[in-house]
Amino acid sequence: MPRREVEIKRAADAAAAFKTYCADVAATGKPAAVSMRIARGDRSPPGFKALKGASNFHGVNV
């Protein structure tokens, strides 16, 4: 899967975008480990670091 960059303002936006990305990866049927991060120089919104995929890799189709 190619990288996907998404502009977010709230942690809920990041969670929704990550859920959509995981669904797209799952549709391929191939095992993968996905994560998300904040771009260098940007600040994370409150609650971002507690989201699934923000602090560690998340397995899809594993």
N, C-alpha and C positions, 0 to 999 in steps of 0.2 A: 504494500500500500504506500502511496506517496504521502509525504508530509502534508499536514493541513494546518493552516494558520487562521486563527479566528480572533477577532477583536472582542474583548469581554469588558464589561463594566462591573458585574457582580459575580459572586461565586456561583449563583444559580445559573447564570449564563454559561459558565465554564462546565458545570455539571451536565447541562443539557447538550452542549456541544460534544463533550466526551462520550456521553451515552450514544449519541448519533454516530460518532466515529467508531465506537465499539460494535455497533450494529452493522455498519458497513464492512468492518473487518470480519465479523462473524459470517457475513453473507458469502465471503470468499471460500469458506470451509477450510482454510489453512490455519494451522496454529500460529499464534503471534503473541508478542508481549507489547502492550501499548502503554504510553504514559503521556503526561502533559506537563508543560512548564511555562513559566512566565518569561517573556523575552528579556534579554539583558537590558538593564537600565530602567525597566518598568517595575512598578510596585504591585504586589498581589492584593486583590481585594480581601476584606475580612472573611475568614472561613475557607479560603482557597486551599491552604496547606492541609486541611483536614479532609479534603475530597479524595475519593478513590482515584488513583492514577497520578495524583499530584506529588505524593511523597515516595511512591514506589511504582514498579511496573505492575500492570494488571494483565493476567493471562486471558486470552480469548481463544476458544476452540482447543483448549488444552486438556 
